[in-house]
Amino acid sequence: MIEFISIAALWGGSFLFMRVAVPEFGPISLIAVRVAVACVALIPLLLTVNDLSEIKKNLKPIAFVGLTNYALPFCLLAYTTLHVTAGFASIINSTAPLFTALIGWLWLNETMLPHQIAGLLLGFGGVAILGWGNISFKPGGGGLAVVSGLSATFLYGMATHFTRRRLSNISPLSLTAGSLGAASLFLVVPGILSAPQTVPGTKAWGAVILLGLASTALAFMLFFRLLKKWGTTRTIAVGFLIPVFGMLWGKIFLGEPITLQMVLGAAVIICGTSMTSGVLHLLRRADAQE
């Protein structure tokens, strides 16, 4: 249970770290540093427990995952945190399972039961609650930030289906290290071209280093360890706690408000996600089998 909570805390903290660092780095340069730091941290572990054969055999699909699961969505979420609070951004991020289900249903002809469709509608209703009165596309409004965040979670959904279909046999560590390496290569030139004109301060550098080491490399290593111990069914439920920690860290360290609208929107999104994914039903089944 400690590992479970730690993963949620670290991933929830990613929005805090982005919120601190993105004003000085800019979205693209920030993410270029984030994925590079995480990749460098994971390479020694990869070389210790595995060789590079899996990555070499699956180079093109791994590169696609690096683009759609890391480089692009990370940049989009970094842009989101430039305009909305860390807690708000973490709630938007929790819509990823909804897009995963929607893509599978509409484009890949996967079957969805009536209660799952209801959960999908409920989840997007939570997005409407979250954005009600907060979305404006005028200068300084948060409309583009919300669209950017939802675009990121849509890409997460695409990457999830692609990974399941093309890379299900590769080890999680090889996939993560390889795709982070690919993301780093994708962002080298854009990161340099968009580099800030003034050197970011110590606080911003500290945030981006923690973002890469703690919220990316360490969080994924803990996730893989828990995945092996608990299995997919229980481990996937960690996503339900990420918005809680996203709002909590934003409140504690940045003094960001936690509004009733945010809490209600998050609750509805999480409820819809649990219905759509069926994770609560699966958790009950898993407990009953023990």
Secondary structure as the mmCIF struct_conf table of DSSP 4:
data_model
#
loop_
_struct_conf.conf_type_id
_struct_conf.id
_struct_conf.beg_label_comp_id
_struct_conf.beg_label_asym_id
_struct_conf.beg_label_seq_id
_struct_conf.end_label_comp_id
_struct_conf.end_label_asym_id
_struct_conf.end_label_seq_id
HELX_RH_AL_P HELX_RH_AL_P1 ILE A 2 PHE A 25
HELX_RH_AL_P HELX_RH_AL_P2 PRO A 27 VAL A 49
BEND BEND1 LEU A 52 LEU A 52
HELX_RH_AL_P HELX_RH_AL_P3 SER A 53 LYS A 57
TURN_TY1_P TURN_TY1_P1 ASN A 58 ASN A 58
HELX_RH_AL_P HELX_RH_AL_P4 LEU A 59 VAL A 65
HELX_RH_PI_P HELX_RH_PI_P1 GLY A 66 ALA A 71
HELX_RH_AL_P HELX_RH_AL_P5 LEU A 72 HIS A 83
BEND BEND2 VAL A 84 VAL A 84
HELX_RH_AL_P HELX_RH_AL_P6 ALA A 86 ASN A 93
TURN_TY1_P TURN_TY1_P2 SER A 94 THR A 95
HELX_RH_AL_P HELX_RH_AL_P7 ALA A 96 LEU A 106
TURN_TY1_P TURN_TY1_P3 TRP A 107 TRP A 107
BEND BEND3 LEU A 108 LEU A 108
HELX_RH_AL_P HELX_RH_AL_P8 PRO A 114 GLY A 131
TURN_TY1_P TURN_TY1_P4 TRP A 132 ASN A 134
BEND BEND4 LYS A 138 LYS A 138
TURN_TY1_P TURN_TY1_P5 PRO A 139 GLY A 140
BEND BEND5 GLY A 142 GLY A 142
HELX_RH_AL_P HELX_RH_AL_P9 GLY A 143 ARG A 166
BEND BEND6 LEU A 167 LEU A 167
TURN_TY1_P TURN_TY1_P6 SER A 168 ASN A 169
BEND BEND7 ILE A 170 ILE A 170
HELX_RH_AL_P HELX_RH_AL_P10 PRO A 172 LEU A 193
TURN_TY1_P TURN_TY1_P7 SER A 194 SER A 194
BEND BEND8 GLN A 197 THR A 198
HELX_RH_AL_P HELX_RH_AL_P11 THR A 202 GLY A 212
HELX_RH_PI_P HELX_RH_PI_P2 LEU A 213 LEU A 218
HELX_RH_AL_P HELX_RH_AL_P12 ALA A 219 TRP A 230
HELX_RH_AL_P HELX_RH_AL_P13 THR A 232 THR A 235
HELX_RH_3T_P HELX_RH_3T_P1 ILE A 236 PHE A 240
TURN_TY1_P TURN_TY1_P8 LEU A 241 LEU A 241
HELX_RH_AL_P HELX_RH_AL_P14 ILE A 242 LEU A 254
HELX_RH_AL_P HELX_RH_AL_P15 LEU A 260 SER A 277
TURN_TY1_P TURN_TY1_P9 GLY A 278 GLY A 278
HELX_RH_AL_P HELX_RH_AL_P16 VAL A 279 GLN A 289
#
